[in-house]
């Protein structure tokens, strides 16, 4: 199989394979729309890239990109990928920095002639106005913002233009749907979002069965600085977790950095109760944390700060 490069999104593509992982044998069989074949420095060449969705995108959404790299020689350091979204005035309105390859296969571990496929993504700001934007790609050194030299035909530019994307107008949902359980808990200090309420179906579940939790979030800001993960834990009174959910909201399609002020986000999640779970009552917890540091957002309910950065939703009964 082809080696995977890129950041945290590559797990969605682990089933992609190719007969060989050598540049000379696979270059003509890469399924991509764009083949810039642009060299960065003396070590790395961008063979091809593909947008993983239409180039028309809404504010607050993620623009994923698939890239194919060829290692002309083993890189001297662990270079980084930078994607930028540029407006008509030439201003950078969004930027994404990522490893050039997966943590388990860093550039300094690449073999000469190796072909690598990677996934990265650029989050369009929630406040972005409708219009045309340019996407630029550049390669940075491991410990600074210094860029690698590009191919001569780029005429001195320190980036590769990947084309334009259209940010379209998008009505914002501000009215929450009906929910069975109203909550009103607030997360962050100062507050960033609240849990308006949630639905739970069912609230009594059998061993080896699933249940769906659908929290309804309300954003208090359109410039949330961190892409927080949501955690959901089903645990007994001794804090033993028997089932959990963990990930970016709405299956990764609506990171918190994309939320708009006063927007309502419905975030359905499915949890599985293991077959060997002891029958009885379990606590259902929810919260946010920064995946880069592990630090949880503080949460308060009725002006009372909740312990351990988590909120108890209710008891869930597990039966045989």
C-alpha positions in Angstrom: 0.0 0.0 0.0 1.0 3.6 -0.6 2.5 5.3 2.4 0.2 7.8 4.1 1.3 11.4 4.8 -0.4 14.4 6.3 -2.1 15.2 9.6 -4.9 13.8 11.7 -7.3 13.2 8.8 -5.4 10.3 7.2 -7.2 7.7 9.2 -10.2 8.1 6.9 -8.1 6.9 4.0 -6.3 3.9 5.4 -8.1 1.6 2.9 -6.6 3.4 -0.1 -3.9 1.3 -1.7 -1.7 1.3 -4.8 0.3 -1.4 -6.3 3.7 0.2 -5.7 4.9 3.0 -3.5 7.8 4.1 -5.8 7.5 7.3 -7.8 8.7 5.9 -11.0 6.1 3.1 -11.0 3.0 5.0 -9.7 3.4 8.6 -11.1 1.2 7.8 -14.1 -1.4 6.0 -12.1 -2.2 8.5 -9.4 -5.9 9.4 -9.7 -5.7 13.2 -9.4 -7.1 16.2 -11.2 -4.0 18.4 -10.9 -0.4 17.5 -11.7 1.9 20.5 -10.9 5.0 18.4 -10.4 6.6 21.2 -8.5 9.9 20.7 -6.7 10.5 22.2 -3.2 14.2 22.4 -2.5 16.3 19.4 -3.7 14.3 16.8 -1.8 10.6 17.0 -2.2 8.3 17.1 -5.2 4.6 17.7 -5.2 3.4 15.3 -7.8 -0.4 15.9 -7.8 -3.3 17.1 -5.7 -7.1 16.8 -5.5 -9.8 18.7 -3.7 -11.9 16.2 -1.9 -15.1 18.2 -2.4 -16.4 20.9 -4.7 -14.4 24.1 -4.9 -17.6 25.9 -3.8 -17.7 25.9 0.0 -19.6 27.6 2.8 -18.3 29.7 5.6 -17.4 27.7 8.7 -16.7 24.5 6.7 -13.6 22.5 6.0 -11.8 22.3 2.7 -9.9 19.0 2.5 -7.0 18.4 0.2 -5.3 15.2 -1.0 -1.7 15.5 -2.0 0.9 13.1 -3.5 4.6 13.7 -2.6 7.7 12.2 -4.1 10.9 12.0 -2.1 13.7 12.7 -4.6 16.1 12.1 -1.7 15.7 11.6 2.0 14.8 15.1 3.4 17.2 16.6 5.8 14.5 17.7 8.3 10.9 17.1 9.1 9.3 19.8 6.8 5.8 21.2 7.4 3.0 21.9 5.0 1.2 25.3 5.1 -2.1 26.1 3.4 -3.4 29.6 3.2 -6.7 31.2 2.1 -6.1 34.6 0.5 -8.8 37.3 -0.2 -8.9 39.9 -3.0 -6.7 42.3 -1.0 -3.9 39.7 -0.7 -4.6 39.2 3.0 -4.4 35.7 4.7 -7.8 35.0 6.3 -7.1 31.4 7.2 -4.0 29.2 7.6 -3.4 25.6 8.3 0.0 24.2 9.4 0.5 20.4 9.4 3.3 17.9 9.4 4.4 17.1 5.9 3.9 13.4 6.8 2.4 11.3 9.5 4.1 11.2 12.9 4.9 7.5 12.3 6.7 8.2 9.0 8.3 11.7 9.2 10.1 13.1 6.2 13.5 12.3 7.6 12.4 8.6 7.4 11.4 8.8 3.8 13.3 6.7 1.3 14.6 8.1 -2.0 12.0 7.5 -4.8 9.2 6.9 -2.3 5.7 8.1 -3.1 3.5 9.3 -0.3 -0.2 10.3 -0.3 -1.5 12.6 2.4 -4.5 14.5 3.5 -4.7 18.0 4.9 -7.5 20.5 5.3 -8.1 24.3 5.5 -11.0 25.6 7.7 -12.8 28.5 6.0 -13.5 31.1 8.7 -17.0 31.4 10.0 -16.9 35.1 9.3 -15.7 34.8 5.7 -17.7 36.8 3.2 -19.0 35.4 0.0 -16.6 35.6 -2.9 -13.5 34.1 -4.6 -10.4 33.2 -2.6 -7.0 31.9 -3.6 -5.5 28.8 -1.9 -1.7 28.7 -1.6 0.6 25.9 -0.6 4.1 26.2 0.7 6.6 24.0 2.6 8.2 25.3 5.8 11.3 24.2 7.6 10.8 22.2 10.8 11.7 25.0 13.3 10.9 28.2 11.5 8.6 30.0 8.9 11.4 29.9 6.3 10.1 28.3 3.1 11.8 25.9 0.8 12.9 27.1 -2.6 10.4 26.4 -5.4 10.7 25.5 -9.0 12.2 28.2 -11.2 9.0 28.8 -13.2 7.2 30.2 -10.0 9.3 33.4 -10.6 10.4 33.9 -7.0 7.1 33.2 -5.3 7.4 31.3 -2.0 4.2 29.3 -2.6 2.4 27.2 -5.1 -1.1 28.6 -6.1 -3.6 25.8 -6.0 -6.4 27.7 -7.6 -9.4 29.5 -6.3 -12.4 28.5 -4.2 -15.8 30.1 -4.1 -17.2 30.9 -0.6 -21.0 30.9 -1.0 -23.6 32.6 1.1 -25.0 30.3 3.7 -28.0 31.0 5.9 -27.2 30.3 9.5 -29.5 28.2 11.7 -30.2 30.1 14.9 -33.4 28.4 16.1 -32.8 25.2 18.1 -34.9 22.2 17.2 -37.2 20.7 19.8 -35.2 18.5 22.3 -36.3 16.2 25.1 -33.8 17.6 27.6 -33.0 21.3 28.1 -29.7 22.0 29.7 -28.2 25.5 29.3 -24.6 24.6 30.4 -21.8 27.0 29.3 -18.3 25.9 28.2 -15.2 28.1 28.3 -14.0 31.1 30.4 -15.0 33.4 28.9 -17.9 31.4 27.5 -17.5 30.0 24.0 -20.5 27.8 23.5 -23.4 26.3 25.4 -25.2 23.0 25.5 -28.7 24.1 24.7 -30.1 20.6 25.2 -30.0 17.0 23.9 -31.9 14.0 22.8 -31.0 10.4 23.9 -32.5 7.4 22.2 -33.0 5.2 24.1 -32.2 6.0 27.7 -32.3 2.3 28.5 -30.1 0.1 26.4 -29.1 -3.6 26.3 -25.7 -5.1 26.3 -24.0 -5.2 22.8 -26.4 -2.5 21.6 -26.1 1.1 20.5 -27.7 4.4 21.6 -27.7 7.8 20.0 -26.9 11.0 21.8 -27.7 14.2 19.9 -26.4 17.3 21.7 -27.5 20.7 20.4 -24.8 23.4 20.8 -25.1 27.1 20.6 -22.0 29.2 19.7 -21.3 32.5 21.5 -18.4 33.4 19.1 -17.4 33.3 15.5 -13.7 33.3 16.4 -13.3 30.2 18.6 -9.5 29.9 18.6 -9.1 26.2 19.1 -10.6 23.2 17.3 -12.0 21.4 20.4 -12.9 17.8 20.5 -16.1 16.6 22.1 -15.9 13.7 24.5 -18.8 11.5 25.7 -18.2 9.0 28.5 -20.5 6.3 29.8 -19.0 5.3 33.1 -19.9 3.6 36.4 -19.7 5.2 39.8 -16.0 4.0 40.1 -15.2 6.1 37.0 -14.7 3.0 34.8 -15.6 4.0 31.2 -17.5 1.3 29.4 -18.3 3.3 26.2 -17.1 6.6 24.8 -17.2 8.9 21.9 -14.4 11.3 21.0 -13.9 13.6 18.0 -14.6 16.9 16.3 -18.2 17.9 16.1 -20.5 16.5 13.4 -18.1 13.8 12.4 -15.3 16.3 11.9 -17.2 18.4 9.4 -17.9 21.3 11.8 -14.8 22.0 13.9 -15.5 24.6 16.6 -13.2 27.0 14.8 -15.9 27.1 12.1 -18.8 28.0 14.3 -20.6 31.3 13.9 -21.9 33.5 16.7 -25.4 32.5 17.7 -25.3 29.4 15.4 -27.0 26.2 16.4 -25.1 23.0 15.7 -26.7 19.5 16.1 -24.0 17.0 16.8 -25.4 13.4 16.7 -23.2 10.6 18.1 -23.6 6.9 18.4 -22.2 4.9 21.3 -21.9 1.1 21.6 -22.5 -0.7 24.9 -20.1 -3.7 25.1 -21.5 -7.2 25.3 -19.8 -7.8 28.7 -21.1 -4.6 30.4 -22.5 -5.3 33.8 -26.3 -4.5 34.0 -27.0 -1.4 36.1 -27.0 2.4 36.0 -24.2 4.4 34.4 -23.3 8.1 34.3 -23.3 9.8 31.0 -20.7 12.6 30.8 -19.9 15.2 28.1 -17.4 18.0 27.6 -14.8 19.6 25.3 -11.0 19.4 25.3 -8.1 20.7 23.3 -6.6 17.7 21.5 -3.2 19.4 21.4 -2.9 19.7 25.2 -5.5 17.4 26.6 -6.9 20.4 28.7 -10.6 20.4 29.1 -12.8 23.5 28.8 -14.3 24.6 32.1 -18.1 24.1 32.2 -20.7 25.7 34.4 -24.4 25.0 35.0 -26.6 27.6 36.7 -23.5 29.6 37.6 -21.9 26.6 39.3 -18.5 25.3 37.9 -18.6 21.6 37.3 -15.8 19.4 38.5 -13.2 17.9 36.2 -14.3 20.0 33.1 -17.2 17.7 32.4 -21.0 17.8 32.6 -23.2 14.9 33.9 -26.2 14.6 31.6 -28.1 11.7 33.2 -28.1 8.1 34.2 -28.3 5.4 31.5 -29.6 2.0 32.4 -27.9 -1.1 30.9 -29.9 -4.3 30.8 -29.2 -7.9 29.7 
